[in-house]
Amino acid sequence: MAQPQRLVQLSLVGAILLSLLVGVYLFAGKRFAKRGPARKIVKHTVDKNPDDALKYWTADKMRGAQPAPMPNVEAQEQGKQH
């Protein structure tokens, strides 16, 4: 009877050690992962009067306006994931 109980204890110890090893591996992988190059933030000032923009965008110009191309952003590159 002592043999099966010892086998259960050894497998339990092995499972605990394996889970600790996996946890350390995942923590170290997340902590020391190489990040991509940091993106620079470009700032500029606008010297124009906001009323000039309202005068420029007439109803005809708004009908013919084309959307600006958006950057291609992948979910993996984002800093915080939900």
Secondary structure, DSSP 8 states (H G I E B T S, - for coil): -HHHHHHHHHHHHHHHHHHHHHHHHHHHHHHS---------------S-HHHHHHH--HHHHHT----------GGGSS---
